[in-house]
Structure formats: C-alpha cells, structure tokens
C-alpha cells in the first residue's frame, strides 16, 4: 500500500481587522475554518484555492502570497494533511450562490473572536496559519511550478 497525504489548500482573507471564515458541519459538530478544501485531479494549487473559496463563500479570490505549507496529523491513526495556505483578496461576491454542502455560514471575525472559539476550530492549522500571516510571513507565488499536461492524446 502506498501512503499519500491529503493535499489541501486554504485562504487567509483579511478586510480591516476581520478575516473570512466558514462555519461548517463536521463529524465533530459545527466548526470554523478558513475557506479550504482538497486539491482535485487536473488542477494546480492556485486553481484549487480559487475554486474552494468560491464554492465555500461565494466570493472570487485572487491569491497574492503563500503563507505556509503545513503537514498535520491528529494522531497516528488519522489521515495526514499537507495544507498550502495562501493569502489574497476577494471580490465579486454572489449572495445568491449556494454554498458547498456542509457550509452553514460565512463570518468575518477578528483574530480575538476566533481565538476565543479555538475549541471550535477545525484544526490547529487555522490559528497557526493566521498567526503566521499576522506576523508578516509571505512567500511569492512564483515558488509554485505547475507542469501539468492536461491534454489527452
């Protein structure tokens, strides 16, 4: 059996002192997360984060920087996740768009508001990535190279 981590993307989106979060139904109840999700076959990381933000929040997202690449596993029997966290701006909200299954609502929360509810964060990556962003950590998108051949012969 070949071991593979689950590759996911997430977005830190700030407006003033507030950040865009989704409240989602999970097996552990309602939890908060940055807009995030899995990389799909035939898409690169930038396309994945744009798609996930749109599907989960009805906002269009333009990535500007990489905040971090995080490897996380809850316990030895849990799946391992490799999470690429981006920052950027959103625009063109469509309030009539249905949100992804399991997304209950979107919220603009301050760091303190999410900190006081950290027991409801989907993983420790939520606050750690946010703090890396607030501490000024940024890496250029040019670090990412996509050499996907999506043409079928």
Number of C-alpha atoms within 10 A of each C-alpha: 3 3 7 10 13 15 16 21 26 28 32 24 23 19 12 7 10 16 18 20 26 22 21 22 16 12 7 8 9 16 21 24 22 27 26 24 20 17 21 12 8 11 14 15 21 19 16 21 28 21 20 24 28 21 20 26 24 22 20 17 24 19 19 15 20 23 25 20 14 15 14 17 13 11 8 7 7 9 13 17 18 17 23 22 26 27 24 14 15 19 10 10 13 12 10 7 13 12 17 15 10 13 20 14 14 19 14 17 16 16 15 11 11 20 14 9 11 16 12 16 19 20 16 13 18 21 18 13 25 22 14 13 21 12 9 9 14 16 14 11 14 8 8 11 9 9 7 9 7 9 6 4 3
